[in-house]
Amino acid sequence: TEDEDFGLVIEKSGFLKEATAKVTAGVTDPLQKIEAIHRYVKENVAWDGTEDYYPGDLKKILEKKKGTSGDINVLLASMLDKAGISVDMVLLSTRSHGFIRQAYPMTQQFNYVICAARIQDKVLLLDATEKYLPYTVIPERCLNGQGLVISKTNHGWIPIETKVKAKSTINADLKIAGDAEITGTVTISDEGYNARSTRTEYHASGEKEFTKNFLEAKRWEASKSEYADLHDLNKPVRQVHTITIPDHATAAGDIIYINPFVTNQLIQNPFKHDTRTYPIDYGVPSETVYMFKLTIPEGYTVHEMPQSKVIALPQNGGRYMYNISHSNGAIILTSIFAINRTLFTQADYAVLREFYNQVVAKQAEQIVLKKG
């Protein structure tokens, strides 16, 4: 059985005792032990991109410093076991591999394995393939329904879920001149799954290339781009761009038209068809917070401004809030777009599509400034 196979590999790897003792020396708290071992595995074995659930020779894998998902996660389990932490393997099917039919748990339905560590009565799901995810977060590809725990004592199905979001907070502090040129700073904070993609991209391409690609997609001119917390996985990644946007707003006579979204505007509805025959699976909950402050030119007044609005999906499935006001020569907008539920059925499709239609329409609305 798989239980014996995994069990043998996990218990047998005696050569890991020394490394485990070194990594956890002086650490008594089990969560800190897990974090230390997780970090050690991530730093010493790079994932080669192969999704599988059975490990090769763990000794060779550590020497090669490269391995499949099965190699890496069984190595992680083996070291946790040596540190006295109760651990089982969990078989699952990744999102690209398809859903599992629990009534027929045949081996070919599975293509991946993660660890379930037990601390008191808590179960912690662990995966060490992604260098830029903290130990408390499993990769998005794993979030696909249920996993099968392979164990003598805890055998059975377990939900593979996350409390972590893909979250970005954008803070645009800008001013507009009479010729409609916009200047100021934009600060972007990425958390959860968004932090992982930003870190991965940044480290793969380097700061110069990352900045170039980022700005090219934006039509901004930046005089300075700074980054913070790229290495501390427990903090959001921050980018601050000092920018000029020459052609976002339009001046016509004594009128200026401006759309408040200088970035992250939802321009079109992702759901184009009238009907849908299969569910909508987002994988992870997401949230985009956009805060915009615009200082208007001396001698101008706000001629027209969109109205504040809240749009909600049933059963707290998602929500859009658009809150705009102006005072003391500045316009302030807070826009929050959140999808809280990760799975929507075909029956929810029409409501979800209409939700997006309304968000697209709201974000297309312009502010009109008038001279005099």
C-alpha atoms as a printed R data frame, in Angstrom:
    type eleno elety resid chain resno       x      y       z
1   ATOM     1    CA   THR     A     1   0.000  0.000   0.000
2   ATOM     2    CA   GLU     A     2   0.975  3.623  -0.401
3   ATOM     3    CA   ASP     A     3   0.998  3.967   3.365
4   ATOM     4    CA   GLU     A     4   3.766  1.395   3.680
5   ATOM     5    CA   ASP     A     5   5.664  2.881   0.740
6   ATOM     6    CA   PHE     A     6   5.580  6.436   2.112
7   ATOM     7    CA   GLY     A     7   6.098  5.192   5.659
8   ATOM     8    CA   LEU     A     8   9.219  3.257   4.698
9   ATOM     9    CA   VAL     A     9  10.812  6.188   2.847
10  ATOM    10    CA   ILE     A    10   9.956  8.632   5.629
11  ATOM    11    CA   GLU     A    11  11.184  6.434   8.477
12  ATOM    12    CA   LYS     A    12  14.123  4.891   6.651
13  ATOM    13    CA   SER     A    13  16.021  8.046   5.706
14  ATOM    14    CA   GLY     A    14  18.319  7.926   8.757
15  ATOM    15    CA   PHE     A    15  20.934 10.115   7.049
16  ATOM    16    CA   LEU     A    16  18.559 13.056   7.575
17  ATOM    17    CA   LYS     A    17  18.799 12.814  11.376
18  ATOM    18    CA   GLU     A    18  21.958 14.907  11.541
19  ATOM    19    CA   ALA     A    19  20.727 17.651   9.174
20  ATOM    20    CA   THR     A    20  17.388 17.812  11.033
21  ATOM    21    CA   ALA     A    21  19.090 18.085  14.422
22  ATOM    22    CA   LYS     A    22  21.279 20.903  13.090
23  ATOM    23    CA   VAL     A    23  18.379 22.820  11.511
24  ATOM    24    CA   THR     A    24  16.215 22.593  14.648
25  ATOM    25    CA   ALA     A    25  18.998 23.029  17.261
26  ATOM    26    CA   GLY     A    26  17.773 25.088  20.200
27  ATOM    27    CA   VAL     A    27  14.205 25.302  18.815
28  ATOM    28    CA   THR     A    28  11.510 23.858  21.085
29  ATOM    29    CA   ASP     A    29   8.305 25.300  19.593
30  ATOM    30    CA   PRO     A    30   6.895 22.819  17.018
31  ATOM    31    CA   LEU     A    31   5.733 25.577  14.636
32  ATOM    32    CA   GLN     A    32   9.214 27.121  14.623
33  ATOM    33    CA   LYS     A    33  10.667 23.658  13.969
34  ATOM    34    CA   ILE     A    34   8.333 23.264  10.975
35  ATOM    35    CA   GLU     A    35   9.308 26.709   9.686
36  ATOM    36    CA   ALA     A    36  13.035 25.986  10.043
37  ATOM    37    CA   ILE     A    37  12.800 22.607   8.262
38  ATOM    38    CA   HIS     A    38  10.578 24.073   5.522
39  ATOM    39    CA   ARG     A    39  13.142 26.831   4.942
40  ATOM    40    CA   TYR     A    40  16.001 24.315   4.842
41  ATOM    41    CA   VAL     A    41  14.241 22.170   2.202
42  ATOM    42    CA   LYS     A    42  13.365 25.224   0.056
43  ATOM    43    CA   GLU     A    43  16.912 26.566   0.231
44  ATOM    44    CA   ASN     A    44  18.548 23.223  -0.558
45  ATOM    45    CA   VAL     A    45  16.325 21.636  -3.187
46  ATOM    46    CA   ALA     A    46  14.867 23.570  -6.134
47  ATOM    47    CA   TRP     A    47  11.652 22.253  -7.684
48  ATOM    48    CA   ASP     A    48  12.209 21.101 -11.289
49  ATOM    49    CA   GLY     A    49   8.569 21.739 -12.264
50  ATOM    50    CA   THR     A    50   7.544 18.061 -12.347
51  ATOM    51    CA   GLU     A    51   4.297 17.224 -10.538
52  ATOM    52    CA   ASP     A    52   4.368 13.716  -9.064
53  ATOM    53    CA   TYR     A    53   3.739 11.980  -5.784
54  ATOM    54    CA   TYR     A    54   6.462  9.397  -5.389
55  ATOM    55    CA   PRO     A    55  10.005 10.283  -4.359
56  ATOM    56    CA   GLY     A    56  13.303  9.153  -5.812
57  ATOM    57    CA   ASP     A    57  16.419  8.577  -3.702
58  ATOM    58    CA   LEU     A    58  16.314 11.389  -1.115
59  ATOM    59    CA   LYS     A    59  20.077 11.317  -0.600
60  ATOM    60    CA   LYS     A    60  20.737 11.881  -4.317
61  ATOM    61    CA   ILE     A    61  18.105 14.581  -4.457
62  ATOM    62    CA   LEU     A    62  19.845 16.549  -1.706
63  ATOM    63    CA   GLU     A    63  23.182 16.114  -3.509
64  ATOM    64    CA   LYS     A    64  21.662 17.273  -6.830
65  ATOM    65    CA   LYS     A    65  19.814 20.138  -5.092
66  ATOM    66    CA   LYS     A    66  16.910 19.600  -7.480
67  ATOM    67    CA   GLY     A    67  13.802 17.443  -7.388
68  ATOM    68    CA   THR     A    68  10.163 16.789  -8.308
69  ATOM    69    CA   SER     A    69   7.241 17.785  -6.079
70  ATOM    70    CA   GLY     A    70   7.176 14.216  -4.702
71  ATOM    71    CA   ASP     A    71  10.914 14.319  -3.908
72  ATOM    72    CA   ILE     A    72  10.659 17.671  -2.142
73  ATOM    73    CA   ASN     A    73   7.545 17.040  -0.079
74  ATOM    74    CA   VAL     A    74   8.531 13.527   1.031
75  ATOM    75    CA   LEU     A    75  11.947 14.936   2.005
76  ATOM    76    CA   LEU     A    76  10.094 17.606   4.021
77  ATOM    77    CA   ALA     A    77   7.947 14.922   5.711
78  ATOM    78    CA   SER     A    78  10.976 12.793   6.466
79  ATOM    79    CA   MET     A    79  12.757 15.663   8.211
80  ATOM    80    CA   LEU     A    80   9.603 16.605  10.162
81  ATOM    81    CA   ASP     A    81   9.360 12.977  11.287
82  ATOM    82    CA   LYS     A    82  12.995 13.108  12.497
83  ATOM    83    CA   ALA     A    83  12.128 16.266  14.448
84  ATOM    84    CA   GLY     A    84   9.386 14.380  16.300
85  ATOM    85    CA   ILE     A    85   6.479 15.977  14.436
86  ATOM    86    CA   SER     A    86   3.556 13.739  13.502
87  ATOM    87    CA   VAL     A    87   3.224 13.848   9.714
88  ATOM    88    CA   ASP     A    88   1.237 12.099   6.967
89  ATOM    89    CA   MET     A    89   1.349 12.397   3.189
90  ATOM    90    CA   VAL     A    90  -1.743 13.693   1.357
91  ATOM    91    CA   LEU     A    91  -2.391 12.654  -2.254
92  ATOM    92    CA   LEU     A    92  -4.169 15.182  -4.427
93  ATOM    93    CA   SER     A    93  -4.924 16.190  -7.976
94  ATOM    94    CA   THR     A    94  -3.636 19.624  -9.045
95  ATOM    95    CA   ARG     A    95  -5.966 22.152 -10.656
96  ATOM    96    CA   SER     A    96  -4.634 21.481 -14.159
97  ATOM    97    CA   HIS     A    97  -4.982 17.706 -13.640
98  ATOM    98    CA   GLY     A    98  -8.741 17.788 -12.912
99  ATOM    99    CA   PHE     A    99 -11.163 17.069 -10.070
100 ATOM   100    CA   ILE     A   100 -11.082 13.864  -8.025
101 ATOM   101    CA   ARG     A   101 -14.104 11.586  -7.985
102 ATOM   102    CA   GLN     A   102 -14.065 10.471  -4.368
103 ATOM   103    CA   ALA     A   103 -16.257  7.439  -4.999
104 ATOM   104    CA   TYR     A   104 -13.451  5.926  -7.118
105 ATOM   105    CA   PRO     A   105 -10.139  6.939  -5.539
106 ATOM   106    CA   MET     A   106  -7.962  5.283  -8.170
107 ATOM   107    CA   THR     A   107  -4.277  6.038  -8.248
108 ATOM   108    CA   GLN     A   108  -4.332  7.714 -11.671
109 ATOM   109    CA   GLN     A   109  -6.665 10.406 -10.318
110 ATOM   110    CA   PHE     A   110  -3.752 11.714  -8.242
111 ATOM   111    CA   ASN     A   111  -0.646 13.490  -9.513
112 ATOM   112    CA   TYR     A   112   0.767 15.300  -6.475
113 ATOM   113    CA   VAL     A   113   1.535 14.930  -2.795
114 ATOM   114    CA   ILE     A   114   1.782 17.368   0.127
115 ATOM   115    CA   CYS     A   115   2.333 16.898   3.877
116 ATOM   116    CA   ALA     A   116  -0.148 17.124   6.730
117 ATOM   117    CA   ALA     A   117   1.634 17.885  10.014
118 ATOM   118    CA   ARG     A   118  -0.357 17.441  13.214
119 ATOM   119    CA   ILE     A   119   0.238 19.711  16.166
120 ATOM   120    CA   GLN     A   120  -2.097 19.032  19.089
121 ATOM   121    CA   ASP     A   121  -5.475 19.028  17.335
122 ATOM   122    CA   LYS     A   122  -4.445 21.227  14.398
123 ATOM   123    CA   VAL     A   123  -3.607 19.984  10.926
124 ATOM   124    CA   LEU     A   124  -1.135 22.081   8.953
125 ATOM   125    CA   LEU     A   125  -0.852 21.449   5.189
126 ATOM   126    CA   LEU     A   126   2.691 21.916   3.897
127 ATOM   127    CA   ASP     A   127   4.465 22.069   0.549
128 ATOM   128    CA   ALA     A   128   8.060 23.207  -0.018
129 ATOM   129    CA   THR     A   129   8.178 23.530  -3.821
130 ATOM   130    CA   GLU     A   130   7.640 27.304  -3.949
131 ATOM   131    CA   LYS     A   131  10.613 29.334  -2.807
132 ATOM   132    CA   TYR     A   132   8.611 32.526  -2.303
133 ATOM   133    CA   LEU     A   133   5.684 31.167  -0.275
134 ATOM   134    CA   PRO     A   134   5.857 31.112   3.548
135 ATOM   135    CA   TYR     A   135   5.488 27.710   5.226
136 ATOM   136    CA   THR     A   136   1.868 28.482   6.189
137 ATOM   137    CA   VAL     A   137   0.729 28.767   2.542
138 ATOM   138    CA   ILE     A   138   0.412 25.937   0.018
139 ATOM   139    CA   PRO     A   139   0.673 26.642  -3.745
140 ATOM   140    CA   GLU     A   140  -2.440 27.602  -5.702
141 ATOM   141    CA   ARG     A   141  -2.134 24.524  -7.923
142 ATOM   142    CA   CYS     A   142  -2.964 22.330  -4.875
143 ATOM   143    CA   LEU     A   143  -6.281 24.046  -4.088
144 ATOM   144    CA   ASN     A   144  -8.550 21.599  -5.837
145 ATOM   145    CA   GLY     A   145 -11.170 20.111  -3.526
146 ATOM   146    CA   GLN     A   146 -10.192 17.174  -1.339
147 ATOM   147    CA   GLY     A   147  -6.969 15.278  -0.722
148 ATOM   148    CA   LEU     A   148  -6.536 11.693   0.467
149 ATOM   149    CA   VAL     A   149  -4.543 11.295   3.688
150 ATOM   150    CA   ILE     A   150  -2.346  8.199   3.509
151 ATOM   151    CA   SER     A   151  -1.940  6.998   7.067
152 ATOM   152    CA   LYS     A   152  -2.331  4.008   9.385
153 ATOM   153    CA   THR     A   153  -4.280  6.119  11.883
154 ATOM   154    CA   ASN     A   154  -5.685  9.157  10.048
155 ATOM   155    CA   HIS     A   155  -6.578  7.665   6.659
156 ATOM   156    CA   GLY     A   156  -9.360  9.542   4.827
157 ATOM   157    CA   TRP     A   157 -10.365 12.670   2.891
158 ATOM   158    CA   ILE     A   158  -9.355 16.166   3.931
159 ATOM   159    CA   PRO     A   159 -10.353 19.526   2.364
160 ATOM   160    CA   ILE     A   160  -7.421 21.296   0.694
161 ATOM   161    CA   GLU     A   161  -8.190 24.959   1.348
162 ATOM   162    CA   THR     A   162  -6.494 28.222   2.205
163 ATOM   163    CA   LYS     A   163  -7.336 31.255   4.315
164 ATOM   164    CA   VAL     A   164  -4.834 33.296   2.322
165 ATOM   165    CA   LYS     A   165  -5.939 35.681  -0.442
166 ATOM   166    CA   ALA     A   166  -4.345 36.990  -3.585
167 ATOM   167    CA   LYS     A   167  -4.316 40.600  -2.397
168 ATOM   168    CA   SER     A   168  -2.973 43.889  -3.759
169 ATOM   169    CA   THR     A   169  -3.294 47.359  -2.251
170 ATOM   170    CA   ILE     A   170  -2.529 50.275  -4.584
171 ATOM   171    CA   ASN     A   171  -2.148 53.777  -3.263
172 ATOM   172    CA   ALA     A   172  -2.003 56.521  -5.902
173 ATOM   173    CA   ASP     A   173  -1.194 60.009  -4.594
174 ATOM   174    CA   LEU     A   174  -1.331 62.266  -7.647
175 ATOM   175    CA   LYS     A   175  -1.822 65.787  -8.853
176 ATOM   176    CA   ILE     A   176  -3.067 66.985 -12.209
177 ATOM   177    CA   ALA     A   177  -1.960 70.129 -14.064
178 ATOM   178    CA   GLY     A   178  -4.057 72.366 -16.340
179 ATOM   179    CA   ASP     A   179  -2.617 70.594 -19.410
180 ATOM   180    CA   ALA     A   180  -3.898 67.252 -17.965
181 ATOM   181    CA   GLU     A   181  -0.448 65.898 -17.145
182 ATOM   182    CA   ILE     A   182  -0.520 63.742 -13.996
183 ATOM   183    CA   THR     A   183   2.407 63.421 -11.575
184 ATOM   184    CA   GLY     A   184   2.918 61.769  -8.195
185 ATOM   185    CA   THR     A   185   3.642 58.409  -6.578
186 ATOM   186    CA   VAL     A   186   2.016 55.006  -6.788
187 ATOM   187    CA   THR     A   187   2.695 52.494  -4.010
188 ATOM   188    CA   ILE     A   188   1.774 48.853  -4.567
189 ATOM   189    CA   SER     A   189   1.656 46.321  -1.739
190 ATOM   190    CA   ASP     A   190   1.249 42.654  -2.669
191 ATOM   191    CA   GLU     A   191   0.255 40.014  -0.130
192 ATOM   192    CA   GLY     A   192  -0.463 36.279  -0.136
193 ATOM   193    CA   TYR     A   193  -0.466 34.687  -3.598
194 ATOM   194    CA   ASN     A   194   0.147 38.053  -5.298
195 ATOM   195    CA   ALA     A   195   3.319 38.500  -3.240
196 ATOM   196    CA   ARG     A   196   4.554 35.137  -4.508
197 ATOM   197    CA   SER     A   197   4.092 36.071  -8.168
198 ATOM   198    CA   THR     A   198   5.732 39.494  -7.706
199 ATOM   199    CA   ARG     A   199   8.719 37.983  -5.863
200 ATOM   200    CA   THR     A   200   9.097 35.164  -8.392
201 ATOM   201    CA   GLU     A   201   9.062 37.575 -11.326
202 ATOM   202    CA   TYR     A   202  11.355 40.104  -9.641
203 ATOM   203    CA   HIS     A   203  13.999 37.537  -8.684
204 ATOM   204    CA   ALA     A   204  13.819 35.783 -12.075
205 ATOM   205    CA   SER     A   205  14.318 38.935 -14.153
206 ATOM   206    CA   GLY     A   206  16.234 41.270 -11.811
207 ATOM   207    CA   GLU     A   207  15.181 44.769 -10.735
208 ATOM   208    CA   LYS     A   208  16.012 46.573 -13.977
209 ATOM   209    CA   GLU     A   209  14.118 44.188 -16.244
210 ATOM   210    CA   PHE     A   210  11.231 43.848 -13.776
211 ATOM   211    CA   THR     A   211  10.793 47.654 -13.656
212 ATOM   212    CA   LYS     A   212  11.029 47.935 -17.443
213 ATOM   213    CA   ASN     A   213   8.352 45.253 -18.007
214 ATOM   214    CA   PHE     A   214   6.123 46.739 -15.331
215 ATOM   215    CA   LEU     A   215   6.264 50.267 -16.770
216 ATOM   216    CA   GLU     A   216   5.872 49.166 -20.391
217 ATOM   217    CA   ALA     A   217   2.514 47.636 -19.554
218 ATOM   218    CA   LYS     A   218   1.413 50.874 -17.864
219 ATOM   219    CA   ARG     A   219   2.237 53.868 -20.154
220 ATOM   220    CA   TRP     A   220   3.802 55.614 -17.160
221 ATOM   221    CA   GLU     A   221   7.119 57.437 -17.137
222 ATOM   222    CA   ALA     A   222   8.962 56.782 -13.871
223 ATOM   223    CA   SER     A   223  11.792 58.883 -12.517
224 ATOM   224    CA   LYS     A   224  12.313 56.449  -9.638
225 ATOM   225    CA   SER     A   225  11.211 52.911  -8.713
226 ATOM   226    CA   GLU     A   226  11.963 51.466  -5.287
227 ATOM   227    CA   TYR     A   227  11.265 48.051  -3.764
228 ATOM   228    CA   ALA     A   228  11.018 46.824  -0.170
229 ATOM   229    CA   ASP     A   229  10.616 43.497   1.673
230 ATOM   230    CA   LEU     A   230  11.468 41.247  -1.240
231 ATOM   231    CA   HIS     A   231  13.025 38.626   1.029
232 ATOM   232    CA   ASP     A   232  10.903 38.607   4.192
233 ATOM   233    CA   LEU     A   233   8.073 36.259   3.181
234 ATOM   234    CA   ASN     A   234   5.978 37.246   6.182
235 ATOM   235    CA   LYS     A   235   5.640 40.831   4.938
236 ATOM   236    CA   PRO     A   236   3.900 42.273   1.862
237 ATOM   237    CA   VAL     A   237   6.219 43.167  -1.063
238 ATOM   238    CA   ARG     A   238   6.223 46.906  -1.683
239 ATOM   239    CA   GLN     A   239   6.951 48.913  -4.829
240 ATOM   240    CA   VAL     A   240   6.976 52.713  -4.957
241 ATOM   241    CA   HIS     A   241   7.036 54.419  -8.353
242 ATOM   242    CA   THR     A   242   7.499 58.169  -8.779
243 ATOM   243    CA   ILE     A   243   5.687 58.824 -12.034
244 ATOM   244    CA   THR     A   244   4.473 61.156 -14.751
245 ATOM   245    CA   ILE     A   245   1.481 60.128 -16.889
246 ATOM   246    CA   PRO     A   246   1.306 62.385 -19.946
247 ATOM   247    CA   ASP     A   247  -1.755 60.966 -21.704
248 ATOM   248    CA   HIS     A   248  -4.203 59.462 -19.231
249 ATOM   249    CA   ALA     A   249  -6.446 62.538 -18.823
250 ATOM   250    CA   THR     A   250  -7.734 64.862 -21.568
251 ATOM   251    CA   ALA     A   251  -7.856 68.646 -21.578
252 ATOM   252    CA   ALA     A   252 -10.405 70.282 -23.899
253 ATOM   253    CA   GLY     A   253 -10.679 74.051 -23.577
254 ATOM   254    CA   ASP     A   254 -11.323 74.812 -19.927
255 ATOM   255    CA   ILE     A   255 -12.447 71.239 -19.151
256 ATOM   256    CA   ILE     A   256 -10.362 68.229 -18.017
257 ATOM   257    CA   TYR     A   257 -11.700 64.667 -18.233
258 ATOM   258    CA   ILE     A   258 -10.016 62.038 -16.062
259 ATOM   259    CA   ASN     A   259 -10.682 58.419 -15.217
260 ATOM   260    CA   PRO     A   260  -9.525 57.863 -11.623
261 ATOM   261    CA   PHE     A   261  -8.044 54.424 -12.418
262 ATOM   262    CA   VAL     A   262  -4.464 55.035 -13.521
263 ATOM   263    CA   THR     A   263  -3.879 51.286 -13.042
264 ATOM   264    CA   ASN     A   264  -5.838 48.062 -12.356
265 ATOM   265    CA   GLN     A   265  -8.991 49.223 -14.121
266 ATOM   266    CA   LEU     A   266 -11.322 46.370 -15.028
267 ATOM   267    CA   ILE     A   267 -11.823 47.286 -18.678
268 ATOM   268    CA   GLN     A   268 -13.806 44.289 -19.887
269 ATOM   269    CA   ASN     A   269 -15.926 41.542 -18.434
270 ATOM   270    CA   PRO     A   270 -13.979 38.244 -18.364
271 ATOM   271    CA   PHE     A   271 -17.297 36.399 -18.846
272 ATOM   272    CA   LYS     A   272 -18.290 37.064 -22.427
273 ATOM   273    CA   HIS     A   273 -20.803 34.270 -23.131
274 ATOM   274    CA   ASP     A   274 -24.492 34.335 -22.235
275 ATOM   275    CA   THR     A   275 -24.453 30.903 -20.639
276 ATOM   276    CA   ARG     A   276 -21.899 28.543 -19.150
277 ATOM   277    CA   THR     A   277 -21.843 24.751 -18.894
278 ATOM   278    CA   TYR     A   278 -19.238 24.224 -16.146
279 ATOM   279    CA   PRO     A   279 -18.404 25.877 -12.796
280 ATOM   280    CA   ILE     A   280 -16.211 28.952 -12.309
281 ATOM   281    CA   ASP     A   281 -13.262 28.039 -10.115
282 ATOM   282    CA   TYR     A   282 -11.108 30.934  -8.904
283 ATOM   283    CA   GLY     A   283  -8.836 28.718  -6.803
284 ATOM   284    CA   VAL     A   284  -8.121 31.421  -4.248
285 ATOM   285    CA   PRO     A   285 -10.078 34.330  -2.781
286 ATOM   286    CA   SER     A   286  -8.849 37.701  -4.039
287 ATOM   287    CA   GLU     A   287  -8.989 41.370  -3.122
288 ATOM   288    CA   THR     A   288  -7.801 44.514  -4.885
289 ATOM   289    CA   VAL     A   289  -7.856 47.744  -2.896
290 ATOM   290    CA   TYR     A   290  -7.264 50.907  -4.941
291 ATOM   291    CA   MET     A   291  -6.868 54.234  -3.158
292 ATOM   292    CA   PHE     A   292  -6.638 57.371  -5.265
293 ATOM   293    CA   LYS     A   293  -6.034 60.931  -4.186
294 ATOM   294    CA   LEU     A   294  -5.977 63.614  -6.862
295 ATOM   295    CA   THR     A   295  -5.048 67.210  -6.156
296 ATOM   296    CA   ILE     A   296  -6.800 69.395  -8.747
297 ATOM   297    CA   PRO     A   297  -5.210 72.491 -10.337
298 ATOM   298    CA   GLU     A   298  -5.621 75.945  -8.800
299 ATOM   299    CA   GLY     A   299  -8.662 77.685 -10.332
300 ATOM   300    CA   TYR     A   300 -10.461 74.433 -11.235
301 ATOM   301    CA   THR     A   301 -13.594 72.983  -9.651
302 ATOM   302    CA   VAL     A   302 -15.191 69.534  -9.769
303 ATOM   303    CA   HIS     A   303 -17.860 69.870 -12.439
304 ATOM   304    CA   GLU     A   304 -19.005 66.224 -12.443
305 ATOM   305    CA   MET     A   305 -18.059 63.235 -10.350
306 ATOM   306    CA   PRO     A   306 -19.234 59.591 -10.254
307 ATOM   307    CA   GLN     A   307 -21.436 58.545  -7.343
308 ATOM   308    CA   SER     A   308 -20.394 56.156  -4.591
309 ATOM   309    CA   LYS     A   309 -21.807 52.664  -4.962
310 ATOM   310    CA   VAL     A   310 -21.721 49.173  -3.422
311 ATOM   311    CA   ILE     A   311 -22.424 46.074  -5.550
312 ATOM   312    CA   ALA     A   312 -22.648 42.689  -3.818
313 ATOM   313    CA   LEU     A   313 -22.918 39.061  -4.874
314 ATOM   314    CA   PRO     A   314 -25.378 36.828  -2.971
315 ATOM   315    CA   GLN     A   315 -24.144 34.865   0.102
316 ATOM   316    CA   ASN     A   316 -21.080 37.073   0.504
317 ATOM   317    CA   GLY     A   317 -19.618 35.579  -2.701
318 ATOM   318    CA   GLY     A   318 -18.016 38.880  -3.654
319 ATOM   319    CA   ARG     A   319 -18.352 42.615  -3.235
320 ATOM   320    CA   TYR     A   320 -17.411 45.829  -4.954
321 ATOM   321    CA   MET     A   321 -17.241 49.128  -3.105
322 ATOM   322    CA   TYR     A   322 -16.665 52.481  -4.838
323 ATOM   323    CA   ASN     A   323 -16.485 55.399  -2.432
324 ATOM   324    CA   ILE     A   324 -15.652 58.869  -3.795
325 ATOM   325    CA   SER     A   325 -15.627 62.354  -2.256
326 ATOM   326    CA   HIS     A   326 -13.918 65.711  -2.682
327 ATOM   327    CA   SER     A   327 -12.790 68.417  -0.297
328 ATOM   328    CA   ASN     A   328 -10.003 71.006   0.004
329 ATOM   329    CA   GLY     A   329  -9.037 70.816  -3.657
330 ATOM   330    CA   ALA     A   330  -8.607 67.028  -3.703
331 ATOM   331    CA   ILE     A   331 -10.681 64.070  -4.899
332 ATOM   332    CA   ILE     A   332 -10.431 60.870  -2.863
333 ATOM   333    CA   LEU     A   333 -11.556 57.471  -4.115
334 ATOM   334    CA   THR     A   334 -11.440 54.077  -2.427
335 ATOM   335    CA   SER     A   335 -12.288 51.115  -4.644
336 ATOM   336    CA   ILE     A   336 -12.347 47.574  -3.190
337 ATOM   337    CA   PHE     A   337 -12.981 44.569  -5.419
338 ATOM   338    CA   ALA     A   338 -13.234 41.232  -3.579
339 ATOM   339    CA   ILE     A   339 -14.103 37.691  -4.612
340 ATOM   340    CA   ASN     A   340 -14.606 35.714  -1.397
341 ATOM   341    CA   ARG     A   341 -15.968 32.421  -2.672
342 ATOM   342    CA   THR     A   342 -13.695 30.374  -4.886
343 ATOM   343    CA   LEU     A   343 -16.253 28.146  -6.590
344 ATOM   344    CA   PHE     A   344 -19.384 29.358  -8.402
345 ATOM   345    CA   THR     A   345 -21.769 26.951 -10.123
346 ATOM   346    CA   GLN     A   346 -23.324 27.324 -13.565
347 ATOM   347    CA   ALA     A   347 -26.496 28.532 -11.768
348 ATOM   348    CA   ASP     A   348 -24.520 31.475 -10.313
349 ATOM   349    CA   TYR     A   349 -23.137 32.450 -13.714
350 ATOM   350    CA   ALA     A   350 -25.707 35.081 -14.770
351 ATOM   351    CA   VAL     A   351 -25.414 36.904 -11.433
352 ATOM   352    CA   LEU     A   352 -21.607 36.773 -11.505
353 ATOM   353    CA   ARG     A   353 -21.520 38.061 -15.082
354 ATOM   354    CA   GLU     A   354 -23.844 40.957 -14.204
355 ATOM   355    CA   PHE     A   355 -21.669 41.782 -11.169
356 ATOM   356    CA   TYR     A   356 -18.661 42.180 -13.480
357 ATOM   357    CA   ASN     A   357 -20.730 44.239 -15.963
358 ATOM   358    CA   GLN     A   358 -21.584 46.710 -13.217
359 ATOM   359    CA   VAL     A   359 -17.971 46.922 -11.980
360 ATOM   360    CA   VAL     A   360 -16.705 47.533 -15.533
361 ATOM   361    CA   ALA     A   361 -19.306 50.295 -16.021
362 ATOM   362    CA   LYS     A   362 -18.507 51.910 -12.670
363 ATOM   363    CA   GLN     A   363 -14.757 51.931 -13.276
364 ATOM   364    CA   ALA     A   364 -15.249 53.512 -16.712
365 ATOM   365    CA   GLU     A   365 -16.881 56.642 -15.261
366 ATOM   366    CA   GLN     A   366 -15.002 59.917 -15.604
367 ATOM   367    CA   ILE     A   367 -14.378 62.891 -13.345
368 ATOM   368    CA   VAL     A   368 -14.911 66.260 -15.069
369 ATOM   369    CA   LEU     A   369 -12.961 69.320 -13.864
370 ATOM   370    CA   LYS     A   370 -13.830 72.844 -14.987
371 ATOM   371    CA   LYS     A   371 -11.800 76.033 -14.938
372 ATOM   372    CA   GLY     A   372 -13.280 79.059 -13.201
